Structures are given as structure tokens and as C-alpha cells.
Amino acid sequence: MSATITPKSEVSRSRVSRSKVIDAPYIPLEKRPLPPGRPRKWYVTHNRRLKAMRITIALLDSGTYLPNQASNERIRRTADLIGIRPPSDTTCRLVRTLLRYSR
């Protein structure tokens, strides 16, 4: 049995042709309903993670890269700037955790 091996240049060319050029501003995806039948705790955790990710992205865009730069007040101000309700202390902790592991 012989395996066909594609030259590296062909593989890299196919990857380049698949990449997209971003020439328009970011438009969020359309929201879909969450799957039914899960325990309430799952929905609360899921929504908390989504909120924390949105805030983390906004903090990174504003130049806040380290968890010790993101106090609860700064996180809440950023949430207000992007139009999200003020996060709880638990969500603020999750935002700092995401900042820690974003590097």
C-alpha cells in the first residue's frame, strides 16, 4: 500500500485560498434559541460565559490585557459602554479568568 503525499506547497496554497479578507466591520451572528430541556443551572452558566466573553473582548479591544488591570469597576464600566447590564462579582471573576488565559 502506498500513501499519496501532497507536496507542502500545494497544502499551503489551499490554505491561503481559503482565508478570507476582512473588509467590513464586525457584524454579530444572528441569535438562535437555546436548546430546550436542560437544567436551569446550565442556562445560567451558559449566559454568564457569553456575557463574560463579550466583556473580555471589549476589554482587550480597549487595551486591557492583564487580569490585575481589570477591577470590578472597570469591568462594569466597560459593560455599560457596550450596552450590557452590569455583571455580578462572579461574572467579573470569570472575565479576569478569561483575560488570564487569553495569552
Secondary structure, DSSP 8 states (H G I E B T S, - for coil): -------HHHHHHHHHHH-----S-----------TT--HHHHHHHHHHHHHHHHHHHHHHHT--SGGG--HHHHHHHHHHTT-----HHHHHHHHHHHHHT-
